[in-house]
Amino acid sequence: MLINPALVNYRSALSRRRSAGCNVRNVRILGLDPGSRVCGYGVIDVQGDVLRYVECGLLTAPAHHSMEQRLGEIATALSEVLTELKPQYCAVEDVFSHQNPRSALALAQARGMALAVIGLAQLTVASYAPALVKKTVTGSGRADKAQVARMVQGFIGLRSLPRADATDALAVAITHARTAAPRTARMVPAVIPRASLTAAPAVAARALRRPAAPRARRGNP
């Protein structure tokens, strides 16, 4: 059986921390994977030394809308997420420098929109390189998406995985929990109480309270 060094080091740090009797505080973190058509989000609570899943989902806008319309609609939906879930910290991935210029520009515009919405909510945001997110979650900066998804599932005890954009957002939130506050997180127990599991634990299912006109929507990942 392969042993992930990230988990071994993580559990060793937790053991040392518990022995020292360190005190921690509880915080809520929002991770974002911004895009001009789909923005993934993932929210976790750091309760003592445990990471707990809260919600994740997709903020989407119709593909036929103009760029400014799509960004405006996703911004409105993101503002609603901030209002409803009340995170204390936010984290996003850096723009990947090796993308083609057109893709990099679109991603940068979406990322700027997300930063503006977070700033208007008077929250601070941390930014992490994609390689750092992979290394923090899996122990390898070259891990593929499937490896990242499996580790995200283990860290927060999901029975099923959401769409890739939402999984990436959860990975960013976990990275912030382990990087900004490395002594405040651990794997959830292998056996999760049935009462704590929803029918679709990795899906944000709440409907938006919005006018009937087309708007960005929080869909099932």
N, C-alpha and C positions, 0 to 999 in steps of 0.2 A: 504493500500500500504506500502511495506517495504521501509524503508529509510536507505540508506547505510551511516554509520557514517563517512567513509573516505571522501565521497563527501561533506557531511555537513561541516566537519572540513576544507576541501579544499576550499570550497566556502567562508567560514567565513574568512579564511586567506587572500583570494583574496580581499574581501571587505575591510579588514583592510589595506591591501597594497595599494589599490587604494585611500583610504582616506588619506594615508600618502604621496601619490604622488611619490612613489618609481620609480626610473629609472632602466631599465633592458637592457640586450644586447641580440642579436639574436645569437643562436648557432644551430648547427646540430649534432645530436647524432645517432650513430649506435649501435643497440642492437644485440647481437648474441646468438643463441642457438646452440652451436657446437655439431657435431656428426661425427662419422667416415664414415657414408654413406650419411647422410643428415645434412646440416648446415642451420638452419633458420637465416635470417637476417631481420632487420626492421630499417628503418631510419625515424626519425621525426625531424622537425624543431621546435625550441622553439623561437617563434617570440613575443617579448614583454611578455605578460602573456598568450599566446595561444600556445597549442600544435597542430602542423599541420603535417598530414601524408605526407610523401615523396614517399617512396617505400618500399616494402618488397618482399621476395621471398625465394626460396630454392636453395642452392648450392648442387648439387648432383654428385655422381660418381657411375659407374656401380658396382653392388654388387659382381660380379665375379672377380673384380680386387683385387690385394693384398692390405693389409692395407697401405703400404707405397705409393702405386700408388694412392689409393683413397685420402689419406691425401694430396699428392702432387697436385692432380687435384683440390681438393677443395681449397687448398691454392692459386693456380693460379686464381681461380674464385673470391676468397675473395679479393685478391690484385686488381683485376679489379674493384670490387665494390668500394673499397677505392679510386681508381683513378678516377672513374666516378662520384661518389656521394660526395666525399670530406668531410667526416664528420670531426668535430673538436674534438669530444669525442667519446669513445667507452666503451661499458659495456657488461659484460658476467655474466652468473650465475655461482656460485660455484659448484663444483662437489658434488653431493648428497651422503653423507657418508653412507647411509643405503642400497645402491645398492649392488648387489653381486660383488665380487672382479673382475670378468672378465669384467662385464659391466662398473664398475668404472674405470678400467684400460683403456678401449677403449675410454671412455669419457675424461679421463685425457689426453690421447694422442691427441685427437681432440682439446681439449681446449688449450694444449700447442702449437699445430700448429697455432691456431688462434692468440694466444698471440705473437708468433714469427712474423707472417705476420703484425700484428698491430705495433709491435716494429720496424720492418724494414721500416714501413711508418712513423716512428718517432712520433707516437701518444701514448698517455697514455691510460690505460684501467682501469676501475673500476670493482670490482667484488662484486656480491650481492648474499646472501644466498637465496635459493628458497622460504623459508618462508617469508623473507623480501620482496621479489618481490610480493608475494601474498598479504601480509598485506598492502603494499604501494598502490597497484592497487585496492584492494577490501575492505580493512579495516579488513581482517581476514587472519591470517597466515595459516589457514586450508582450505582455499577456494579451490574448485575443478577447473578443467580446464575450464568447461563451465562458471563458475562465472567470472574467469579471462578474458575469451574471451569477455563476454558481457561488462565488464568494459573497456577493451581495445577499443572495438567498440565505446563506449560512449565518451571516452577521445579524440579520434582523428577523430570521425565522419565518420566511415566507413559504407557504405551501406551493405556490405557483409563481411564475415570473411575469411581470408586465411586459409591454412592448419595450424595444431597445432604448428608445429615448427616455422613458421613465426609469428604466434600470440604470442608465448612465447618470441620471440626476440623483438617484439614491446613492450611487457610488461616490459622487462628488460630496454629498452630505456626510457620508461615512468618513471620507477623507478629511473633511473639516473637523469632525469629531475626534479623529485620531491624531490630527496634526496640530490643531489649535489647542486641544485639551487632551493630550495623549493618555492622561490618567483617568479619564472619565468614561471609558467604553470597554465592553467585552462582548463575547459571543453570548447569544441567548441560550438558555438550556436546550439540550437536544430534544427533550420532550416538552411540548408546549401545551398548557391546559387548553382543552377543547373550547372552553367558554371564551378564550381570548382570540379565537380564530373566526373570521367572517367567512361567508360563503365564497367571496372573491377577495382575498386579503390584499391583493396587489392592484386593486382597481378603485379609482375614485368614482363613485356612482351618484354623487349628489348633483341634481339639476341646477342650472344657473337661474337665478331670479332676474330675468332680463326681458325687454320688449320682444315682440314676435319677430321683428326685423332680424336678418341674419347677423350673428355676432360670433366672436370666437367662443368656442365651447370646450368644456372639460369633458372629454370623451373617455370611453373605456380604452385602456392601453392595448 
